């Protein structure tokens, strides 16, 4: 008799269990298959949602940019149109005015110069130094106009505490002489109070006030400036000048004596007219004896009758005659300084009188030991000779 084993490990048990649980297996198989497919479908949906979200954010960014991007051209237009309007107005004002040309010599000269400057017939080149030359290398004369220049403009600066006027001039690119000429009320640069408004010209030169007998030709010749530059800088409508009229002379500077006094120098140049240094201080060959001697001062050559001024305030201690210095004056100053003025043609100061810096004390001559009209100027300190150029900067020529 065959014994059938229904244990779990027999083939019959396995077949039975297979048929017994076939439904469950099928269900399990279906559920297992679903378990595999469902995550795959869920990942695709997430991907689609992520893409949609990304596009949504991108569209929001683009929309935000579009909402504000109009500001850039708007700002550009707000800046451009005012600038363009001002530029157009300046251009219109340059040419819109009625041009009136009078039949005067200076206006004809101006036109001739302008035409020749812009219609030069010869071919021109530049040499290594930047000079105009023709095609053969010959140096050409300067163009008649000397270049158009802008009209002078004036600004204002308020002095601050402990601010130096020389610093103000330097910061504005002009000289101290220019600032002083534009502000005649400033007579001492060391005493300009804080809060004072200082007029500042836009270029180097001096402010000049027309006096009786002045003309354009005389002023231009006196200061050696280009005629057309002078017209451009002052924007003059005609050649007629008015007494008291204010003009600006480009490139000119104040006399040394005015600068020295304004800068608070102890000594000023005793001659204000044009002069030249004919003999410096120190060892030299005597012009008469031809022997080397020590020259005790400086000789300032200029015409007879030229006014001589006190170099520093003081008291006239001597005024008289000397075989060496001819008519001379000695002034005693503070700090044990003394100055001697020799070879005068006439003495104007009285011995014992007090004089201020810049007072007229005599006239240039050639009296005494002299070969020609000049002022012999000597400086003493504590009764010892001092080189005049060491105390009067303008004598360093």
C-alpha positions in Angstrom: 0.0 0.0 0.0 1.3 3.4 -1.0 1.5 5.9 1.7 0.8 9.5 0.5 2.6 12.2 2.4 0.7 15.5 2.6 3.4 17.4 4.3 4.1 20.9 3.1 7.3 19.8 1.4 5.8 17.1 -0.8 5.0 17.5 -4.4 1.4 16.8 -3.7 1.2 19.4 -1.0 2.8 21.9 -3.2 0.4 21.2 -6.0 -2.5 21.4 -3.7 -1.4 24.6 -2.2 -0.9 26.0 -5.6 -4.4 25.2 -6.6 -5.7 26.2 -3.2 -4.1 29.5 -3.3 -4.2 30.1 -7.0 -6.8 32.9 -6.6 -4.8 34.6 -3.9 -1.6 34.2 -6.0 -3.3 35.7 -8.9 -4.5 38.6 -6.7 -1.1 38.9 -5.2 0.4 38.9 -8.7 -2.0 41.6 -9.7 -1.3 43.7 -6.7 2.4 43.1 -7.1 2.2 44.3 -10.7 0.3 47.4 -9.6 2.9 48.1 -7.0 5.5 48.2 -9.7 3.6 50.4 -12.2 2.1 52.9 -9.7 5.4 54.5 -8.7 6.3 54.9 -12.4 3.1 56.8 -13.1 3.6 58.9 -10.0 7.1 60.0 -11.1 5.9 61.3 -14.5 3.2 63.4 -12.9 5.8 64.9 -10.6 8.0 65.7 -13.5 5.1 67.4 -15.4 4.2 69.4 -12.3 7.8 70.5 -11.8 8.0 71.6 -15.4 4.8 73.6 -15.1 6.0 75.2 -11.8 9.3 76.1 -13.5 7.5 77.7 -16.4 5.2 79.5 -14.0 8.2 81.0 -12.1 9.9 82.0 -15.4 6.8 83.7 -16.7 6.5 85.6 -13.3 10.1 86.8 -13.6 9.7 87.9 -17.2 6.5 89.7 -16.3 8.1 91.5 -13.4 11.0 92.6 -15.6 8.6 93.8 -18.2 6.8 95.8 -15.6 9.9 97.8 -14.5 12.1 97.7 -17.7 10.3 100.8 -19.0 12.0 102.8 -16.3 15.5 102.6 -18.0 14.5 104.3 -21.3 12.3 106.8 -19.3 15.3 107.8 -17.2 17.5 108.0 -20.2 15.0 110.3 -22.0 14.6 112.5 -18.9 18.4 113.0 -18.9 18.9 113.3 -22.7 16.1 115.8 -23.6 17.0 118.5 -21.0 20.7 118.2 -22.1 19.7 118.4 -25.7 17.5 121.4 -25.1 20.3 123.3 -23.4 22.8 122.4 -26.1 20.4 123.5 -28.8 19.7 126.8 -27.0 23.4 127.5 -26.7 23.8 126.8 -30.4 20.9 129.0 -31.3 22.2 131.9 -29.1 25.5 131.6 -30.8 24.1 132.4 -34.2 20.6 133.7 -33.8 21.6 137.3 -32.8 21.7 140.0 -35.4 25.2 140.7 -36.6 26.1 144.3 -36.9 29.4 145.1 -38.7 30.5 148.7 -38.7 32.8 150.0 -41.3 35.7 150.5 -38.8 39.4 149.6 -39.1 39.4 147.1 -36.3 36.3 145.3 -37.7 37.8 145.0 -41.1 41.1 143.8 -39.6 39.1 141.2 -37.7 37.4 140.0 -40.8 40.6 139.9 -42.8 42.3 137.9 -40.1 39.4 135.4 -39.9 39.2 134.9 -43.6 43.0 134.5 -44.0 43.0 132.0 -41.1 40.4 129.8 -42.7 41.3 130.2 -46.3 45.1 129.8 -46.3 46.0 128.9 -49.9 49.4 127.4 -49.2 49.7 123.7 -48.3 50.9 123.5 -44.7 52.6 120.8 -42.6 53.9 120.4 -39.1 57.6 120.0 -38.2 59.0 118.0 -35.3 58.4 120.9 -32.9 54.8 121.4 -34.0 55.4 124.5 -36.0 53.6 125.3 -39.3 55.8 124.8 -42.3 55.1 124.8 -46.1 55.8 121.8 -48.4 59.5 123.0 -48.7 60.0 123.0 -44.9 60.0 126.8 -44.6 58.5 128.1 -41.3 55.2 129.9 -41.8 54.0 132.8 -39.7 51.4 132.2 -37.0 47.8 132.5 -38.1 46.5 136.0 -37.7 43.7 135.1 -35.2 46.0 133.3 -32.7 43.0 131.0 -32.0 39.5 131.8 -30.8 39.1 131.9 -27.0 36.0 131.7 -24.8 34.7 134.8 -23.1 35.9 135.1 -19.5 33.5 133.9 -16.8 33.4 134.7 -13.1 32.6 132.5 -10.2 32.6 133.0 -6.4 34.3 131.3 -3.5 33.6 131.8 0.1 36.7 131.8 2.2 36.9 129.2 5.0 38.6 129.5 8.4 42.4 129.4 8.1 42.2 129.1 4.3 45.0 130.7 2.3 44.1 132.8 -0.8 47.1 131.3 -2.6 45.5 127.8 -2.1 42.2 129.1 -3.5 44.0 130.4 -6.6 45.9 127.1 -7.1 42.7 125.0 -6.7 41.0 127.0 -9.4 44.0 126.7 -11.8 44.8 130.4 -11.8 47.5 132.7 -10.4 47.4 134.7 -7.2 47.9 137.8 -9.3 44.6 137.0 -11.2 42.6 136.6 -8.0 44.0 139.8 -6.5 43.2 141.8 -9.7 39.6 140.6 -9.6 39.3 141.5 -5.9 40.8 145.0 -5.4 39.5 145.2 -1.9 42.0 142.6 -0.8 45.2 144.5 -0.1 46.8 141.9 2.2 46.5 138.1 1.4 47.3 137.3 5.1 44.2 139.1 6.3 41.3 137.7 4.3 38.6 136.9 6.8 36.5 133.7 6.8 33.2 134.1 5.1 34.5 136.7 2.6 33.3 136.1 -1.0 36.1 136.1 -3.5 35.5 136.6 -7.2 37.3 133.9 -9.3 37.9 134.5 -13.1 37.9 131.4 -15.4 41.4 132.0 -16.8 44.7 133.7 -16.0 45.0 137.4 -16.6 44.0 140.6 -14.8 40.9 142.6 -14.5 41.5 146.1 -15.9 39.3 149.3 -15.5 39.3 151.7 -18.4 40.7 155.1 -17.7 40.6 158.4 -19.6 42.5 158.2 -22.9 42.4 154.4 -23.1 41.6 152.6 -26.4 41.7 149.0 -27.5 44.8 149.5 -29.5 46.7 151.1 -26.6 45.6 148.5 -24.1 46.6 145.6 -26.4 49.9 147.1 -27.2 50.6 148.0 -23.5 50.1 144.4 -22.3 51.3 142.6 -25.4 48.2 140.5 -26.0 46.7 139.2 -29.2 44.1 141.7 -30.5 41.6 139.0 -31.5 42.0 137.0 -28.3 41.3 140.2 -26.4 38.0 140.7 -28.3 37.0 137.1 -27.8 37.7 137.0 -24.1 35.8 140.2 -23.4 33.0 139.6 -26.0 33.1 143.2 -27.0 30.2 144.4 -29.3 32.2 147.3 -30.6 35.6 149.1 -30.3 34.3 151.9 -28.3 35.3 151.9 -24.6 33.5 153.6 -21.7 35.3 155.3 -18.8 35.2 152.8 -15.8 34.4 149.9 -18.1 35.8 146.6 -16.7 37.9 144.5 -19.1 39.9 141.3 -18.7 43.4 141.1 -20.2 44.3 137.4 -20.8 47.8 136.4 -19.7 48.7 139.7 -18.0 49.8 140.0 -14.4 49.9 142.6 -11.7 53.1 144.6 -11.2 55.6 143.1 -8.8 55.2 146.0 -6.4 51.5 145.4 -6.1 52.0 141.7 -5.5 54.7 142.2 -3.0 52.6 144.6 -1.0 49.6 142.4 -1.1 51.6 139.3 -0.1 52.9 141.2 3.0 56.5 141.3 1.9 58.8 143.3 4.1 60.3 145.1 1.2 58.8 146.1 -2.2 60.6 146.9 -5.4 61.6 150.6 -5.3 61.1 151.1 -9.0 57.6 150.4 -10.5 58.5 151.4 -14.1 60.3 149.1 -16.5 63.9 148.6 -15.5 66.8 146.1 -15.9 69.5 144.9 -13.6 72.7 146.6 -14.9 74.9 145.4 -12.0 74.1 142.7 -9.3 75.2 142.6 -5.7 78.7 141.3 -4.9 82.0 141.1 -6.6 82.2 142.8 -10.0 84.5 144.7 -12.4 84.1 148.4 -11.6 82.7 150.1 -14.8 84.9 153.1 -14.3 88.2 152.0 -12.7 88.0 148.5 -14.4 89.2 147.0 -11.1 87.3 144.1 -9.4 85.5 145.5 -6.3 82.6 144.4 -4.1 79.4 146.0 -5.2 77.4 147.0 -2.1 73.9 146.9 -3.7 72.1 146.4 -7.0 71.9 148.9 -9.9 68.4 149.2 -11.5 68.8 151.0 -14.8 65.9 153.1 -16.1 65.4 156.6 -17.6 66.2 159.8 -15.7 63.2 161.1 -13.8 61.7 157.7 -13.1 60.0 157.8 -9.6 61.7 156.0 -6.7 59.5 154.6 -3.9 60.2 153.7 -0.3 60.8 149.9 -0.2 59.5 149.7 3.4 57.9 152.0 5.9 60.3 153.9 8.2 61.9 157.2 9.0 64.2 159.2 6.6 67.5 159.3 8.6 69.6 160.9 5.9 68.9 162.9 2.7 71.7 164.7 1.0 74.8 164.6 -1.2 77.7 162.1 -1.5 80.6 162.1 -4.0 80.0 158.4 -4.4 76.1 158.2 -4.4 75.3 161.7 -5.5 71.9 162.7 -4.2 70.9 159.9 -1.9 68.3 159.0 0.8 68.7 156.5 3.7 65.6 155.2 5.4 65.6 153.5 8.8 63.1 150.7 9.2 62.0 148.3 12.0 64.0 145.2 12.9 67.3 147.2 12.5 66.9 147.4 8.7 68.1 150.4 6.6 67.8 151.1 2.9 69.9 153.4 0.7 68.8 155.0 -2.6 71.6 156.6 -4.6 72.4 158.6 -7.7 69.1 160.5 -7.6 68.4 163.4 -9.9 66.1 164.9 -7.2 65.3 164.2 -3.6 61.6 164.4 -2.7 61.8 163.1 0.9 62.7 165.3 3.9 65.3 164.2 6.5 63.5 163.2 9.7 60.1 162.6 8.0 58.1 159.4 8.3 57.4 157.5 5.1 55.1 154.7 4.3 55.9 151.8 2.0 55.4 152.9 -1.6 55.7 156.7 -0.9 57.7 158.6 -3.6 61.0 159.7 -2.1 63.0 160.8 -5.2 63.7 160.6 -8.9 66.2 158.4 -10.8 69.4 160.2 -12.0 73.1 159.7 -12.7 74.7 161.9 -10.0 77.9 161.0 -8.1 80.1 158.1 -9.2 77.9 156.9 -12.1 78.1 156.0 -15.8 74.4 156.5 -16.6 70.9 156.9 -15.1 70.1 154.2 -12.6 69.1 153.6 -9.0 71.7 152.2 -6.7 69.7 150.3 -4.0 71.5 149.0 -0.8 70.0 147.1 2.2 71.6 146.9 5.7 70.7 144.7 8.6 72.3 145.5 12.0 74.7 147.8 10.1 75.9 145.0 7.9 75.3 144.6 4.1 72.5 142.3 3.0 72.0 141.1 -0.6 68.9 143.1 -1.7 67.7 140.1 -3.8 67.3 138.1 -0.6 64.6 140.5 0.7 63.1 141.7 -2.5 62.2 138.7 -4.7 61.8 140.7 -7.9 65.5 141.6 -7.8 66.5 138.0 -8.6 66.8 138.7 -12.3 
